[in-house]
Amino acid sequence: MRKILLLSDTHSFIDEQILKFVKQADEVWHAGDIGDTKVTDTIKKLKPLRAVYGNIDNKEIRSEFPLDNRFTVENIDIWITHIGGYPHRYNFRVKENIHNNPPKIFITGHSHILKVMNDKKLKLLHLNPGAAGKHGFHKIRTMLRFEINSSNIENLEVIELEKRV
């Protein structure tokens, strides 16, 4: 079993509220718009990190992290990308691949809107953790955490941080 913390859209921001949950996880996954490597460097000092770059990320971040990160954890196929759309409205860049070879979990960021949706047609779980940073239109900073146990996703929780000021 692995405890996963999923975040996105930090936009160069990391604080003790985020780090409290990082410390409780086995792994941290970041779905892009990191903003500054201080965010990922801070996380990597505490826990293993898997991440992708987003549309605001600079050359340094893009050289360290891929556009797409597809991997397997405990028999679950996972695909993280920053701009991927959501069920029935996938981004044109991923649409053909996701239909031909769907993962069990498809993770995106970008919208700053927290979403947990089942795509019944493709039999996948779509996750967007919203935005953990303070830049953007969102009112509440959010993240997701869950456990992967064998081939099951368990104990999925929405984490609401403080209201964005």
C-alpha positions as CSV (number, residue, x, y, z in Angstrom):
1,M,0.0,0.0,0.0
2,R,1.2,3.5,-0.9
3,K,-0.1,6.8,0.4
4,I,-0.2,9.4,-2.4
5,L,-0.5,13.2,-2.1
6,L,-1.6,14.7,-5.4
7,L,-1.1,18.4,-6.0
8,S,-1.0,20.8,-8.9
9,D,-0.7,24.5,-9.8
10,T,1.5,25.6,-7.0
11,H,2.8,28.5,-9.1
12,S,6.0,28.8,-7.1
13,F,4.2,28.6,-3.7
14,I,4.9,26.0,-1.0
15,D,4.1,26.4,2.7
16,E,3.9,24.5,5.9
17,Q,0.2,23.5,5.2
18,I,1.3,21.7,2.1
19,L,4.4,20.3,3.7
20,K,2.4,18.8,6.6
21,F,0.6,16.6,4.1
22,V,3.8,15.9,2.2
23,K,5.3,14.4,5.3
24,Q,2.3,12.1,5.8
25,A,2.6,10.6,2.2
26,D,4.7,7.9,0.8
27,E,5.0,9.7,-2.5
28,V,4.0,13.1,-3.9
29,W,2.7,13.6,-7.4
30,H,2.6,17.1,-9.0
31,A,0.5,17.7,-12.1
32,G,2.3,20.8,-13.4
33,D,2.5,24.5,-13.2
34,I,5.2,24.1,-10.6
35,G,6.5,27.7,-11.1
36,D,9.8,27.4,-9.3
37,T,12.2,24.4,-8.6
38,K,12.2,25.5,-4.9
39,V,8.8,23.8,-4.8
40,T,9.9,20.5,-6.1
41,D,13.3,20.6,-4.4
42,T,11.6,21.1,-1.1
43,I,9.3,18.2,-1.7
44,K,12.1,15.9,-2.9
45,K,14.0,16.5,0.3
46,L,11.1,14.9,2.2
47,K,9.5,12.3,-0.2
48,P,9.8,10.7,-3.6
49,L,8.3,13.0,-6.3
50,R,6.8,12.3,-9.7
51,A,5.9,15.4,-11.6
52,V,5.1,16.9,-15.0
53,Y,5.7,20.4,-16.3
54,G,2.8,22.8,-17.0
55,N,2.3,25.7,-19.4
56,I,3.8,28.3,-17.1
57,D,6.9,26.3,-16.3
58,N,10.3,27.5,-17.5
59,K,13.1,25.8,-19.3
60,E,14.7,24.6,-16.1
61,I,11.6,22.8,-14.9
62,R,10.9,21.4,-18.4
63,S,14.4,20.0,-18.5
64,E,13.8,18.1,-15.2
65,F,10.2,17.0,-15.7
66,P,8.4,15.5,-18.7
67,L,5.2,16.7,-20.4
68,D,3.6,13.3,-19.7
69,N,4.5,10.9,-17.0
70,R,3.1,7.4,-17.4
71,F,4.0,4.8,-14.9
72,T,2.7,1.8,-12.9
73,V,2.2,1.7,-9.1
74,E,1.0,-1.6,-7.5
75,N,-0.5,-2.9,-10.8
76,I,-2.2,0.4,-11.5
77,D,-1.4,2.3,-14.8
78,I,-1.2,6.0,-14.1
79,W,-0.9,8.9,-16.6
80,I,-0.1,12.4,-15.4
81,T,-0.2,15.4,-17.7
82,H,-0.9,19.1,-17.0
83,I,-3.4,19.9,-19.8
84,G,-5.4,16.7,-20.6
85,G,-9.1,17.7,-20.4
86,Y,-11.5,15.4,-18.7
87,P,-14.0,12.6,-19.5
88,H,-15.8,13.2,-22.8
89,R,-13.7,16.4,-23.4
90,Y,-10.1,15.2,-23.5
91,N,-7.5,17.5,-25.0
92,F,-6.8,16.8,-28.6
93,R,-3.1,16.1,-27.8
94,V,-4.0,13.1,-25.6
95,K,-7.4,12.1,-27.0
96,E,-6.3,9.3,-29.4
97,N,-3.8,7.8,-27.0
98,I,-6.2,7.8,-24.1
99,H,-8.9,6.1,-26.2
100,N,-6.5,3.5,-27.6
101,N,-4.7,2.8,-24.4
102,P,-6.5,4.2,-21.3
103,P,-4.8,4.2,-18.0
104,K,-6.6,3.3,-14.8
105,I,-6.0,6.8,-13.4
106,F,-5.7,9.9,-15.6
107,I,-4.4,12.9,-13.7
108,T,-4.4,16.5,-14.9
109,G,-4.0,20.0,-13.5
110,H,-4.3,23.4,-15.3
111,S,-8.0,24.3,-14.6
112,H,-7.6,25.0,-10.9
113,I,-10.9,23.2,-10.5
114,L,-10.8,20.1,-8.3
115,K,-12.5,17.2,-10.1
116,V,-12.9,13.5,-9.4
117,M,-14.7,11.8,-12.2
118,N,-15.2,8.3,-13.5
119,D,-15.0,7.8,-17.2
120,K,-17.3,4.7,-17.5
121,K,-16.7,4.3,-21.2
122,L,-12.9,4.1,-20.8
123,K,-13.0,2.6,-17.3
124,L,-10.7,5.1,-15.8
125,L,-10.7,7.5,-12.9
126,H,-9.9,11.1,-13.7
127,L,-8.3,13.2,-11.0
128,N,-7.6,16.9,-10.9
129,P,-6.5,18.1,-7.5
130,G,-7.3,21.8,-8.1
131,A,-4.7,24.3,-7.2
132,A,-2.5,24.2,-4.1
133,G,-0.9,27.6,-4.8
134,K,-2.1,31.1,-4.4
135,H,-2.1,32.3,-8.0
136,G,-5.3,32.0,-10.0
137,F,-9.0,32.5,-9.7
138,H,-9.7,29.6,-7.3
139,K,-11.1,30.6,-3.9
140,I,-9.8,27.6,-1.9
141,R,-6.5,25.9,-2.2
142,T,-7.0,22.1,-2.7
143,M,-5.1,18.8,-3.0
144,L,-6.1,15.2,-3.1
145,R,-4.7,12.2,-1.2
146,F,-5.5,8.5,-1.6
147,E,-4.0,5.1,-1.1
148,I,-3.1,2.6,-3.7
149,N,-3.5,-0.9,-2.3
150,S,-2.7,-3.7,-4.8
151,S,-4.9,-2.7,-7.7
152,N,-7.4,-0.7,-5.7
153,I,-7.7,3.1,-5.1
154,E,-8.8,3.6,-1.5
155,N,-9.5,6.4,1.0
156,L,-9.6,9.2,-1.5
157,E,-9.8,12.5,0.3
158,V,-10.1,16.1,-0.7
159,I,-7.8,18.4,1.3
160,E,-9.0,22.0,1.6
161,L,-6.3,24.4,2.7
162,E,-6.9,28.0,3.6
163,K,-8.9,30.4,1.4
164,R,-6.7,32.0,-1.1
165,V,-5.9,35.6,-0.3
